[in-house]
């Protein structure tokens, strides 16, 4: 299986790569940083804020872990356009590229529980109430992915994550 990981040099991405590197899967890692390729891991340096994904033309991707994102509420407030480009538009561009190139991998999109606003999310039936531009951008990406799934352009699911900590947590 060919696996694409966006945001591969982030905390979740690096831990995911550590888990997958001993499998038989071919892993393609997109990051703003260029890391050293290894046996089954290929690093692609790209800024998702403005890429068109043409570098994926010759790769038949089966599964996408869409982990990339701008994660600072503060940055989102100061640079709302950049926040939207990274958190929402990059996912839309990827799906558009895949659709135009007749590729239909499964996309696992990582969102955030902060889309619930100040609500206490105890299940998927809670009301979504984004209160920051960061929340809005993540929820907008969720809605976009759901629409592309509804149109049968892609398969996928959304994970709303909260307070991610673990091995190699910095800080």
N, C-alpha and C positions, 0 to 999 in steps of 0.2 A: 504494500500500500504506500502511496506517496502522500505525505502529510505536509501541509503548509502551516507554519506558525508565524503569525504577525505579532510584533512586540516580543520577539524571542529573547531579547537581552534584558527584559524586565524580570522581576522576581518570580512571577508565575511561569513565564516562558523558560527561564533557566532551570527551574525545578522540573518542568515538564520534559525538557530536553534530557535532563539527567535520568528521568524515568524511561524515556523512549530510546536512548542511544544504544542500548544493548539488544534491541529488537531487530527484526529483519526489515523494518520499514525504512524507506528513504525519506529523510526529513529535510525540508527546505525552510530555512529560517530567515525571516525578513526583520531587519533592524536598521536603525540609523547608524549603528556601529558595525564595522566589518570585523568579524571574528574569523578564526582559522577554521577552514573546512577540515573534516575528518572522514573516516570511512563511509558512514552513511548520512552525514550531516553536511549540507551545503548552505553557506551563509550568503545572503543577498542584501547588499547595502541599498536601502531605499528609504525615503521620507514619505510616509503615507499621506502627508498633508497635500502633496502635489503630484503623486505618481499616477500613471495610467495603466500600470500592471502589465505592460507589453513584454516585460522580461519573463512572464509566465507562459508565453505562447507555446513553447516547446515542452512544457511540463504538464503531464496529465495528473492533476491533483485529485485525490480521492476524498480527502478530509482536510478541513481548515479549522484550526484553533485561532479565532480572531481575538487576540489578547491585547492588541495595540490600543493605546488610548492616552489621552491627556487626562491625568487623574487629579489635578489640583483645582479645587473649587475657587481658590484665589486667582489662579491663572485664567480660569474660564471667565471670571468677572472682568479681568483687565483686558484679555484678548478673546472676546467672544467668537469672532470669525475663525481664528485659528483653532479654537476649541471645537467648533462645529465641523471644520474641515477634517480634523483628526478623528473625532469621536463618531461622526455621522457620515459625512461625505465619503470618507475613505472606504467604509463598508459598502456604500451604494456604488462607488466606482468599481470595487472588486466584483460585486455581483453583476454589474453591467458588463464588465470585461468577460467574466465567465460565461454569461448568457450569449454574448455576441460571438464567442469562440466555441459555443456548443459544449461547454463543460458544466457539469452539475455535481460538484462535490457536496458533501454534507458540511455545513458551517455551524460550529459551536461558537456563539457570540457571548462574550463576558460583559455583563452589565453590572449594575449596582443596586443594592437594596435602598439606596438613598432616593430612588425614583418614587418611593412611597412618601417622601417628605418627612414630616414629623410623626407620621403614623407608625405604629409598632407592627411591622409585618409578621404575622404568625402563619399565614398561608397565602396561596396565590389569589385568593378572593379579595384581598385588601384593596382599597382604592388607591390608585396611583395618583400622587399629588406632588410632582417635582417642584422644588422651591428655589433651586439655583440654576444657573445656565449650564453647569456641569450635568445636573440631573436631566435637564431638558434635552441636552445633546445625546445622552445615553438612551433616554426613552424614545427619542426620535429615531435613533438607529434601530431600536427594538421594533418600533412600528413599521419601519422600512423593511426590515428583514421579514417580519410577519406578512407584509403585503407581497413581497417577492415569493415567499413560500405559497401563499394563497394563489398566486398567478402560475404556480408550478415552474418557476424559473430556477428554483434552488430548493434544497432540503436543508433544514436546520433546526436549531433550538437555542434558547437563551438561558444563561445561568446568571442570576442576580446574586452577586457575591458581596460579602460584608466583612470588613476587618481581617484581611488576609495576613496571616503570620505563619511562620514555620521555619524550617531549615534555611539558613542563609538570609534571614531577614536582616536588612541593614538598619542601623539606627539605634 
